[in-house]
């Protein structure tokens, strides 16, 4: 019985005529309203633009295990009939709308905003009108409760693929839960947190550069659920206070993002042993939805990443951006001396209007050739320098000038591979490797910074026999022998049993003096890194632009230093260097890169 004085809405009267008591459509109503579709008419209905619309795909997903169901829709072209069918059963504003009211939602952004919470967050919190095609597929996968392995070049929007679903999952869970991001790059981590906070998103991070009191405060805020996104280095998960804070987060970890996931695997070009423990850590968290992201990954790397995370190709499918860049001209030239290198650099710089990057392997060669290059390019270009030994303020100014440079400025940046993390400048017209890169992965990342706006750009690698010798020396630095590790550990136990130290301190010891001259001094730093990976040392602090300081964690037995593993890593690094030589002499660099990554 209706309550007295309350008027019955029109849609309710209409429903009573067309439905039975249980709300199901009456047979007579169904028969009376059924119409035969004109086979000459497109299934998606007439286009308001006067041409046949593109195919419309409308996909729904099951309810998120921790929150209410919501539709994630992918719309290709106007299709009001499909949208009306989709929204007719919804409550509130969706039910009972007329065709004229539906017509106001013809715009794709308005339709997605009306239906999808991810579109609402995208527009209101990130200020973006739409997603790129691959981004939409990845976010659909995560929001449906699945895992994903993402291979996308730097600057193509990888970060949004985990930031957006983390916020959407938290919204579905009534403001509970946190998106946890593991990133090995401290500088990039802090840049992303600053960018998120500027958008009003509650993001935080903790790493070895943060003072101890501030770290404690941030971890307590994490435990209280005050962060929507939280960044940490993979070594942080070994700290009991960090694990305890995650256990106390209201709603737990909604999404686990593993950035630079190639660091997980021994086949990757930048192994971080702490990453290999993420699989066990993920299981401890209850196996939350996980996305692993990297810019470059061969088939062996992808398989190893899945194995470490406890997934497989079916449960963690691959989402890979096209590896071919038709607007990039990739070529290599063999040279014999510095004069030929400068001639090639000047030739490319004069043929292109806009910003360019020239990469050097050694800082001393960069500084030695900078005056000659500046004189050769003349006044039409401004030459900037960036490398790891510059003071932090000078590096920051060089980066800011590069980011703000217009094509008319003609800026030419001479840099080492230390430059590039987080660089997202769309109008870089050329990238030159004045010296051979360390790996095909590094080459692919560095040339991928050119031509992101889609305009034609050129990438040139200058190959010399001397460059190969330099890279072989680097490989020896990065692979200290078992004997050297034992001797360095003995000196540490004797001279720094309770004090912090860094590589400069070790170079003053007996073993250090034997490696402190010439280029061989770098092997001491890599020996400390290897001992820290074995658990013998712990990182006390990381100074941006300065050496990492360590302290003794525990003595290790000589048997813990696996000579066979160290030898296998040395061989892998040498084979990776040989692949760069094959690339330079292949004659078809795009085809070689496709075959190398098997994408």
Secondary structure as a PSIPRED ss2 file (coil, helix, strand):
# PSIPRED VFORMAT (PSIPRED V4.0)

   1 X C   1.000  0.000  0.000
   2 X C   1.000  0.000  0.000
   3 X C   1.000  0.000  0.000
   4 X C   1.000  0.000  0.000
   5 X C   1.000  0.000  0.000
   6 X C   1.000  0.000  0.000
   7 X C   1.000  0.000  0.000
   8 X C   1.000  0.000  0.000
   9 X C   1.000  0.000  0.000
  10 X H   0.000  1.000  0.000
  11 X H   0.000  1.000  0.000
  12 X H   0.000  1.000  0.000
  13 X H   0.000  1.000  0.000
  14 X H   0.000  1.000  0.000
  15 X H   0.000  1.000  0.000
  16 X H   0.000  1.000  0.000
  17 X H   0.000  1.000  0.000
  18 X H   0.000  1.000  0.000
  19 X E   0.000  0.000  1.000
  20 X C   1.000  0.000  0.000
  21 X C   1.000  0.000  0.000
  22 X C   1.000  0.000  0.000
  23 X C   1.000  0.000  0.000
  24 X C   1.000  0.000  0.000
  25 X E   0.000  0.000  1.000
  26 X C   1.000  0.000  0.000
  27 X H   0.000  1.000  0.000
  28 X H   0.000  1.000  0.000
  29 X H   0.000  1.000  0.000
  30 X H   0.000  1.000  0.000
  31 X H   0.000  1.000  0.000
  32 X H   0.000  1.000  0.000
  33 X H   0.000  1.000  0.000
  34 X C   1.000  0.000  0.000
  35 X C   1.000  0.000  0.000
  36 X C   1.000  0.000  0.000
  37 X C   1.000  0.000  0.000
  38 X C   1.000  0.000  0.000
  39 X C   1.000  0.000  0.000
  40 X C   1.000  0.000  0.000
  41 X C   1.000  0.000  0.000
  42 X C   1.000  0.000  0.000
  43 X C   1.000  0.000  0.000
  44 X C   1.000  0.000  0.000
  45 X C   1.000  0.000  0.000
  46 X C   1.000  0.000  0.000
  47 X C   1.000  0.000  0.000
  48 X C   1.000  0.000  0.000
  49 X C   1.000  0.000  0.000
  50 X C   1.000  0.000  0.000
  51 X C   1.000  0.000  0.000
  52 X C   1.000  0.000  0.000
  53 X C   1.000  0.000  0.000
  54 X C   1.000  0.000  0.000
  55 X C   1.000  0.000  0.000
  56 X C   1.000  0.000  0.000
  57 X C   1.000  0.000  0.000
  58 X C   1.000  0.000  0.000
  59 X C   1.000  0.000  0.000
  60 X C   1.000  0.000  0.000
  61 X C   1.000  0.000  0.000
  62 X C   1.000  0.000  0.000
  63 X C   1.000  0.000  0.000
  64 X C   1.000  0.000  0.000
  65 X C   1.000  0.000  0.000
  66 X C   1.000  0.000  0.000
  67 X C   1.000  0.000  0.000
  68 X C   1.000  0.000  0.000
  69 X C   1.000  0.000  0.000
  70 X C   1.000  0.000  0.000
  71 X C   1.000  0.000  0.000
  72 X C   1.000  0.000  0.000
  73 X C   1.000  0.000  0.000
  74 X C   1.000  0.000  0.000
  75 X C   1.000  0.000  0.000
  76 X C   1.000  0.000  0.000
  77 X C   1.000  0.000  0.000
  78 X C   1.000  0.000  0.000
  79 X C   1.000  0.000  0.000
  80 X H   0.000  1.000  0.000
  81 X H   0.000  1.000  0.000
  82 X H   0.000  1.000  0.000
  83 X H   0.000  1.000  0.000
  84 X H   0.000  1.000  0.000
  85 X H   0.000  1.000  0.000
  86 X H   0.000  1.000  0.000
  87 X H   0.000  1.000  0.000
  88 X C   1.000  0.000  0.000
  89 X C   1.000  0.000  0.000
  90 X C   1.000  0.000  0.000
  91 X C   1.000  0.000  0.000
  92 X H   0.000  1.000  0.000
  93 X H   0.000  1.000  0.000
  94 X H   0.000  1.000  0.000
  95 X C   1.000  0.000  0.000
  96 X C   1.000  0.000  0.000
  97 X C   1.000  0.000  0.000
  98 X C   1.000  0.000  0.000
  99 X H   0.000  1.000  0.000
 100 X H   0.000  1.000  0.000
 101 X H   0.000  1.000  0.000
 102 X H   0.000  1.000  0.000
 103 X H   0.000  1.000  0.000
 104 X C   1.000  0.000  0.000
 105 X C   1.000  0.000  0.000
 106 X C   1.000  0.000  0.000
 107 X C   1.000  0.000  0.000
 108 X H   0.000  1.000  0.000
 109 X H   0.000  1.000  0.000
 110 X H   0.000  1.000  0.000
 111 X H   0.000  1.000  0.000
 112 X H   0.000  1.000  0.000
 113 X H   0.000  1.000  0.000
 114 X H   0.000  1.000  0.000
 115 X H   0.000  1.000  0.000
 116 X C   1.000  0.000  0.000
 117 X H   0.000  1.000  0.000
 118 X H   0.000  1.000  0.000
 119 X H   0.000  1.000  0.000
 120 X H   0.000  1.000  0.000
 121 X H   0.000  1.000  0.000
 122 X H   0.000  1.000  0.000
 123 X H   0.000  1.000  0.000
 124 X H   0.000  1.000  0.000
 125 X C   1.000  0.000  0.000
 126 X C   1.000  0.000  0.000
 127 X C   1.000  0.000  0.000
 128 X C   1.000  0.000  0.000
 129 X C   1.000  0.000  0.000
 130 X C   1.000  0.000  0.000
 131 X C   1.000  0.000  0.000
 132 X C   1.000  0.000  0.000
 133 X H   0.000  1.000  0.000
 134 X H   0.000  1.000  0.000
 135 X H   0.000  1.000  0.000
 136 X H   0.000  1.000  0.000
 137 X H   0.000  1.000  0.000
 138 X H   0.000  1.000  0.000
 139 X H   0.000  1.000  0.000
 140 X H   0.000  1.000  0.000
 141 X H   0.000  1.000  0.000
 142 X H   0.000  1.000  0.000
 143 X H   0.000  1.000  0.000
 144 X C   1.000  0.000  0.000
 145 X C   1.000  0.000  0.000
 146 X C   1.000  0.000  0.000
 147 X E   0.000  0.000  1.000
 148 X E   0.000  0.000  1.000
 149 X E   0.000  0.000  1.000
 150 X E   0.000  0.000  1.000
 151 X E   0.000  0.000  1.000
 152 X C   1.000  0.000  0.000
 153 X C   1.000  0.000  0.000
 154 X C   1.000  0.000  0.000
 155 X C   1.000  0.000  0.000
 156 X C   1.000  0.000  0.000
 157 X C   1.000  0.000  0.000
 158 X C   1.000  0.000  0.000
 159 X C   1.000  0.000  0.000
 160 X H   0.000  1.000  0.000
 161 X H   0.000  1.000  0.000
 162 X H   0.000  1.000  0.000
 163 X H   0.000  1.000  0.000
 164 X H   0.000  1.000  0.000
 165 X H   0.000  1.000  0.000
 166 X H   0.000  1.000  0.000
 167 X H   0.000  1.000  0.000
 168 X H   0.000  1.000  0.000
 169 X H   0.000  1.000  0.000
 170 X H   0.000  1.000  0.000
 171 X H   0.000  1.000  0.000
 172 X H   0.000  1.000  0.000
 173 X C   1.000  0.000  0.000
 174 X C   1.000  0.000  0.000
 175 X C   1.000  0.000  0.000
 176 X C   1.000  0.000  0.000
 177 X C   1.000  0.000  0.000
 178 X E   0.000  0.000  1.000
 179 X E   0.000  0.000  1.000
 180 X E   0.000  0.000  1.000
 181 X E   0.000  0.000  1.000
 182 X E   0.000  0.000  1.000
 183 X C   1.000  0.000  0.000
 184 X C   1.000  0.000  0.000
 185 X C   1.000  0.000  0.000
 186 X H   0.000  1.000  0.000
 187 X H   0.000  1.000  0.000
 188 X H   0.000  1.000  0.000
 189 X H   0.000  1.000  0.000
 190 X H   0.000  1.000  0.000
 191 X H   0.000  1.000  0.000
 192 X H   0.000  1.000  0.000
 193 X H   0.000  1.000  0.000
 194 X H   0.000  1.000  0.000
 195 X H   0.000  1.000  0.000
 196 X H   0.000  1.000  0.000
 197 X H   0.000  1.000  0.000
 198 X H   0.000  1.000  0.000
 199 X C   1.000  0.000  0.000
 200 X C   1.000  0.000  0.000
 201 X C   1.000  0.000  0.000
 202 X C   1.000  0.000  0.000
 203 X E   0.000  0.000  1.000
 204 X E   0.000  0.000  1.000
 205 X E   0.000  0.000  1.000
 206 X E   0.000  0.000  1.000
 207 X C   1.000  0.000  0.000
 208 X C   1.000  0.000  0.000
 209 X C   1.000  0.000  0.000
 210 X C   1.000  0.000  0.000
 211 X C   1.000  0.000  0.000
 212 X H   0.000  1.000  0.000
 213 X H   0.000  1.000  0.000
 214 X H   0.000  1.000  0.000
 215 X H   0.000  1.000  0.000
 216 X H   0.000  1.000  0.000
 217 X H   0.000  1.000  0.000
 218 X H   0.000  1.000  0.000
 219 X H   0.000  1.000  0.000
 220 X H   0.000  1.000  0.000
 221 X H   0.000  1.000  0.000
 222 X H   0.000  1.000  0.000
 223 X H   0.000  1.000  0.000
 224 X C   1.000  0.000  0.000
 225 X C   1.000  0.000  0.000
 226 X C   1.000  0.000  0.000
 227 X C   1.000  0.000  0.000
 228 X C   1.000  0.000  0.000
 229 X E   0.000  0.000  1.000
 230 X E   0.000  0.000  1.000
 231 X E   0.000  0.000  1.000
 232 X E   0.000  0.000  1.000
 233 X C   1.000  0.000  0.000
 234 X H   0.000  1.000  0.000
 235 X H   0.000  1.000  0.000
 236 X H   0.000  1.000  0.000
 237 X H   0.000  1.000  0.000
 238 X H   0.000  1.000  0.000
 239 X C   1.000  0.000  0.000
 240 X H   0.000  1.000  0.000
 241 X H   0.000  1.000  0.000
 242 X H   0.000  1.000  0.000
 243 X H   0.000  1.000  0.000
 244 X H   0.000  1.000  0.000
 245 X H   0.000  1.000  0.000
 246 X H   0.000  1.000  0.000
 247 X H   0.000  1.000  0.000
 248 X H   0.000  1.000  0.000
 249 X C   1.000  0.000  0.000
 250 X C   1.000  0.000  0.000
 251 X C   1.000  0.000  0.000
 252 X C   1.000  0.000  0.000
 253 X E   0.000  0.000  1.000
 254 X E   0.000  0.000  1.000
 255 X E   0.000  0.000  1.000
 256 X E   0.000  0.000  1.000
 257 X E   0.000  0.000  1.000
 258 X E   0.000  0.000  1.000
 259 X E   0.000  0.000  1.000
 260 X C   1.000  0.000  0.000
 261 X H   0.000  1.000  0.000
 262 X H   0.000  1.000  0.000
 263 X H   0.000  1.000  0.000
 264 X H   0.000  1.000  0.000
 265 X C   1.000  0.000  0.000
 266 X C   1.000  0.000  0.000
 267 X C   1.000  0.000  0.000
 268 X C   1.000  0.000  0.000
 269 X C   1.000  0.000  0.000
 270 X C   1.000  0.000  0.000
 271 X C   1.000  0.000  0.000
 272 X C   1.000  0.000  0.000
 273 X H   0.000  1.000  0.000
 274 X H   0.000  1.000  0.000
 275 X H   0.000  1.000  0.000
 276 X H   0.000  1.000  0.000
 277 X H   0.000  1.000  0.000
 278 X H   0.000  1.000  0.000
 279 X H   0.000  1.000  0.000
 280 X H   0.000  1.000  0.000
 281 X H   0.000  1.000  0.000
 282 X H   0.000  1.000  0.000
 283 X H   0.000  1.000  0.000
 284 X H   0.000  1.000  0.000
 285 X C   1.000  0.000  0.000
 286 X C   1.000  0.000  0.000
 287 X C   1.000  0.000  0.000
 288 X C   1.000  0.000  0.000
 289 X E   0.000  0.000  1.000
 290 X E   0.000  0.000  1.000
 291 X E   0.000  0.000  1.000
 292 X E   0.000  0.000  1.000
 293 X E   0.000  0.000  1.000
 294 X E   0.000  0.000  1.000
 295 X C   1.000  0.000  0.000
 296 X C   1.000  0.000  0.000
 297 X C   1.000  0.000  0.000
 298 X C   1.000  0.000  0.000
 299 X H   0.000  1.000  0.000
 300 X H   0.000  1.000  0.000
 301 X H   0.000  1.000  0.000
 302 X H   0.000  1.000  0.000
 303 X H   0.000  1.000  0.000
 304 X H   0.000  1.000  0.000
 305 X H   0.000  1.000  0.000
 306 X H   0.000  1.000  0.000
 307 X H   0.000  1.000  0.000
 308 X H   0.000  1.000  0.000
 309 X H   0.000  1.000  0.000
 310 X C   1.000  0.000  0.000
 311 X C   1.000  0.000  0.000
 312 X C   1.000  0.000  0.000
 313 X C   1.000  0.000  0.000
 314 X C   1.000  0.000  0.000
 315 X C   1.000  0.000  0.000
 316 X E   0.000  0.000  1.000
 317 X E   0.000  0.000  1.000
 318 X E   0.000  0.000  1.000
 319 X E   0.000  0.000  1.000
 320 X E   0.000  0.000  1.000
 321 X C   1.000  0.000  0.000
 322 X C   1.000  0.000  0.000
 323 X C   1.000  0.000  0.000
 324 X C   1.000  0.000  0.000
 325 X C   1.000  0.000  0.000
 326 X C   1.000  0.000  0.000
 327 X C   1.000  0.000  0.000
 328 X E   0.000  0.000  1.000
 329 X E   0.000  0.000  1.000
 330 X E   0.000  0.000  1.000
 331 X E   0.000  0.000  1.000
 332 X E   0.000  0.000  1.000
 333 X E   0.000  0.000  1.000
 334 X E   0.000  0.000  1.000
 335 X C   1.000  0.000  0.000
 336 X C   1.000  0.000  0.000
 337 X C   1.000  0.000  0.000
 338 X H   0.000  1.000  0.000
 339 X H   0.000  1.000  0.000
 340 X H   0.000  1.000  0.000
 341 X H   0.000  1.000  0.000
 342 X H   0.000  1.000  0.000
 343 X H   0.000  1.000  0.000
 344 X H   0.000  1.000  0.000
 345 X H   0.000  1.000  0.000
 346 X H   0.000  1.000  0.000
 347 X H   0.000  1.000  0.000
 348 X H   0.000  1.000  0.000
 349 X H   0.000  1.000  0.000
 350 X H   0.000  1.000  0.000
 351 X H   0.000  1.000  0.000
 352 X C   1.000  0.000  0.000
 353 X C   1.000  0.000  0.000
 354 X C   1.000  0.000  0.000
 355 X E   0.000  0.000  1.000
 356 X E   0.000  0.000  1.000
 357 X E   0.000  0.000  1.000
 358 X E   0.000  0.000  1.000
 359 X E   0.000  0.000  1.000
 360 X E   0.000  0.000  1.000
 361 X C   1.000  0.000  0.000
 362 X C   1.000  0.000  0.000
 363 X H   0.000  1.000  0.000
 364 X H   0.000  1.000  0.000
 365 X H   0.000  1.000  0.000
 366 X H   0.000  1.000  0.000
 367 X H   0.000  1.000  0.000
 368 X H   0.000  1.000  0.000
 369 X H   0.000  1.000  0.000
 370 X H   0.000  1.000  0.000
 371 X H   0.000  1.000  0.000
 372 X H   0.000  1.000  0.000
 373 X H   0.000  1.000  0.000
 374 X H   0.000  1.000  0.000
 375 X H   0.000  1.000  0.000
 376 X H   0.000  1.000  0.000
 377 X H   0.000  1.000  0.000
 378 X H   0.000  1.000  0.000
 379 X H   0.000  1.000  0.000
 380 X H   0.000  1.000  0.000
 381 X C   1.000  0.000  0.000
 382 X E   0.000  0.000  1.000
 383 X E   0.000  0.000  1.000
 384 X E   0.000  0.000  1.000
 385 X E   0.000  0.000  1.000
 386 X E   0.000  0.000  1.000
 387 X C   1.000  0.000  0.000
 388 X C   1.000  0.000  0.000
 389 X C   1.000  0.000  0.000
 390 X C   1.000  0.000  0.000
 391 X C   1.000  0.000  0.000
 392 X H   0.000  1.000  0.000
 393 X H   0.000  1.000  0.000
 394 X H   0.000  1.000  0.000
 395 X H   0.000  1.000  0.000
 396 X H   0.000  1.000  0.000
 397 X H   0.000  1.000  0.000
 398 X H   0.000  1.000  0.000
 399 X H   0.000  1.000  0.000
 400 X H   0.000  1.000  0.000
 401 X H   0.000  1.000  0.000
 402 X H   0.000  1.000  0.000
 403 X H   0.000  1.000  0.000
 404 X H   0.000  1.000  0.000
 405 X C   1.000  0.000  0.000
 406 X C   1.000  0.000  0.000
 407 X H   0.000  1.000  0.000
 408 X H   0.000  1.000  0.000
 409 X H   0.000  1.000  0.000
 410 X C   1.000  0.000  0.000
 411 X E   0.000  0.000  1.000
 412 X E   0.000  0.000  1.000
 413 X E   0.000  0.000  1.000
 414 X E   0.000  0.000  1.000
 415 X E   0.000  0.000  1.000
 416 X E   0.000  0.000  1.000
 417 X C   1.000  0.000  0.000
 418 X C   1.000  0.000  0.000
 419 X C   1.000  0.000  0.000
 420 X C   1.000  0.000  0.000
 421 X C   1.000  0.000  0.000
 422 X C   1.000  0.000  0.000
 423 X C   1.000  0.000  0.000
 424 X C   1.000  0.000  0.000
 425 X C   1.000  0.000  0.000
 426 X C   1.000  0.000  0.000
 427 X C   1.000  0.000  0.000
 428 X E   0.000  0.000  1.000
 429 X E   0.000  0.000  1.000
 430 X E   0.000  0.000  1.000
 431 X E   0.000  0.000  1.000
 432 X E   0.000  0.000  1.000
 433 X E   0.000  0.000  1.000
 434 X C   1.000  0.000  0.000
 435 X C   1.000  0.000  0.000
 436 X C   1.000  0.000  0.000
 437 X C   1.000  0.000  0.000
 438 X C   1.000  0.000  0.000
 439 X C   1.000  0.000  0.000
 440 X H   0.000  1.000  0.000
 441 X H   0.000  1.000  0.000
 442 X H   0.000  1.000  0.000
 443 X H   0.000  1.000  0.000
 444 X H   0.000  1.000  0.000
 445 X H   0.000  1.000  0.000
 446 X H   0.000  1.000  0.000
 447 X H   0.000  1.000  0.000
 448 X C   1.000  0.000  0.000
 449 X C   1.000  0.000  0.000
 450 X C   1.000  0.000  0.000
 451 X C   1.000  0.000  0.000
 452 X C   1.000  0.000  0.000
 453 X C   1.000  0.000  0.000
 454 X C   1.000  0.000  0.000
 455 X C   1.000  0.000  0.000
 456 X C   1.000  0.000  0.000
 457 X E   0.000  0.000  1.000
 458 X E   0.000  0.000  1.000
 459 X E   0.000  0.000  1.000
 460 X E   0.000  0.000  1.000
 461 X E   0.000  0.000  1.000
 462 X E   0.000  0.000  1.000
 463 X E   0.000  0.000  1.000
 464 X C   1.000  0.000  0.000
 465 X H   0.000  1.000  0.000
 466 X H   0.000  1.000  0.000
 467 X H   0.000  1.000  0.000
 468 X H   0.000  1.000  0.000
 469 X H   0.000  1.000  0.000
 470 X H   0.000  1.000  0.000
 471 X H   0.000  1.000  0.000
 472 X H   0.000  1.000  0.000
 473 X H   0.000  1.000  0.000
 474 X H   0.000  1.000  0.000
 475 X H   0.000  1.000  0.000
 476 X H   0.000  1.000  0.000
 477 X H   0.000  1.000  0.000
 478 X C   1.000  0.000  0.000
 479 X C   1.000  0.000  0.000
 480 X C   1.000  0.000  0.000
 481 X C   1.000  0.000  0.000
 482 X H   0.000  1.000  0.000
 483 X H   0.000  1.000  0.000
 484 X H   0.000  1.000  0.000
 485 X H   0.000  1.000  0.000
 486 X H   0.000  1.000  0.000
 487 X H   0.000  1.000  0.000
 488 X H   0.000  1.000  0.000
 489 X H   0.000  1.000  0.000
 490 X H   0.000  1.000  0.000
 491 X H   0.000  1.000  0.000
 492 X H   0.000  1.000  0.000
 493 X H   0.000  1.000  0.000
 494 X H   0.000  1.000  0.000
 495 X H   0.000  1.000  0.000
 496 X C   1.000  0.000  0.000
 497 X C   1.000  0.000  0.000
 498 X C   1.000  0.000  0.000
 499 X C   1.000  0.000  0.000
 500 X C   1.000  0.000  0.000
 501 X E   0.000  0.000  1.000
 502 X C   1.000  0.000  0.000
 503 X H   0.000  1.000  0.000
 504 X H   0.000  1.000  0.000
 505 X H   0.000  1.000  0.000
 506 X H   0.000  1.000  0.000
 507 X C   1.000  0.000  0.000
 508 X C   1.000  0.000  0.000
 509 X C   1.000  0.000  0.000
 510 X H   0.000  1.000  0.000
 511 X H   0.000  1.000  0.000
 512 X H   0.000  1.000  0.000
 513 X H   0.000  1.000  0.000
 514 X C   1.000  0.000  0.000
 515 X C   1.000  0.000  0.000
 516 X C   1.000  0.000  0.000
 517 X C   1.000  0.000  0.000
 518 X H   0.000  1.000  0.000
 519 X H   0.000  1.000  0.000
 520 X H   0.000  1.000  0.000
 521 X H   0.000  1.000  0.000
 522 X H   0.000  1.000  0.000
 523 X H   0.000  1.000  0.000
 524 X H   0.000  1.000  0.000
 525 X H   0.000  1.000  0.000
 526 X H   0.000  1.000  0.000
 527 X H   0.000  1.000  0.000
 528 X H   0.000  1.000  0.000
 529 X H   0.000  1.000  0.000
 530 X H   0.000  1.000  0.000
 531 X H   0.000  1.000  0.000
 532 X H   0.000  1.000  0.000
 533 X H   0.000  1.000  0.000
 534 X C   1.000  0.000  0.000
 535 X C   1.000  0.000  0.000
 536 X C   1.000  0.000  0.000
 537 X E   0.000  0.000  1.000
 538 X E   0.000  0.000  1.000
 539 X E   0.000  0.000  1.000
 540 X E   0.000  0.000  1.000
 541 X E   0.000  0.000  1.000
 542 X E   0.000  0.000  1.000
 543 X C   1.000  0.000  0.000
 544 X C   1.000  0.000  0.000
 545 X C   1.000  0.000  0.000
 546 X C   1.000  0.000  0.000
 547 X C   1.000  0.000  0.000
 548 X E   0.000  0.000  1.000
 549 X E   0.000  0.000  1.000
 550 X E   0.000  0.000  1.000
 551 X E   0.000  0.000  1.000
 552 X E   0.000  0.000  1.000
 553 X C   1.000  0.000  0.000
 554 X C   1.000  0.000  0.000
 555 X C   1.000  0.000  0.000
 556 X C   1.000  0.000  0.000
 557 X C   1.000  0.000  0.000
 558 X H   0.000  1.000  0.000
 559 X H   0.000  1.000  0.000
 560 X H   0.000  1.000  0.000
 561 X C   1.000  0.000  0.000
 562 X C   1.000  0.000  0.000
 563 X H   0.000  1.000  0.000
 564 X H   0.000  1.000  0.000
 565 X H   0.000  1.000  0.000
 566 X H   0.000  1.000  0.000
 567 X H   0.000  1.000  0.000
 568 X H   0.000  1.000  0.000
 569 X H   0.000  1.000  0.000
 570 X H   0.000  1.000  0.000
 571 X H   0.000  1.000  0.000
 572 X H   0.000  1.000  0.000
 573 X H   0.000  1.000  0.000
 574 X H   0.000  1.000  0.000
 575 X H   0.000  1.000  0.000
 576 X H   0.000  1.000  0.000
 577 X H   0.000  1.000  0.000
 578 X H   0.000  1.000  0.000
 579 X H   0.000  1.000  0.000
 580 X H   0.000  1.000  0.000
 581 X H   0.000  1.000  0.000
 582 X H   0.000  1.000  0.000
 583 X H   0.000  1.000  0.000
 584 X H   0.000  1.000  0.000
 585 X C   1.000  0.000  0.000
 586 X C   1.000  0.000  0.000
 587 X C   1.000  0.000  0.000
 588 X C   1.000  0.000  0.000
 589 X H   0.000  1.000  0.000
 590 X H   0.000  1.000  0.000
 591 X H   0.000  1.000  0.000
 592 X H   0.000  1.000  0.000
 593 X H   0.000  1.000  0.000
 594 X H   0.000  1.000  0.000
 595 X H   0.000  1.000  0.000
 596 X H   0.000  1.000  0.000
 597 X H   0.000  1.000  0.000
 598 X C   1.000  0.000  0.000
 599 X C   1.000  0.000  0.000
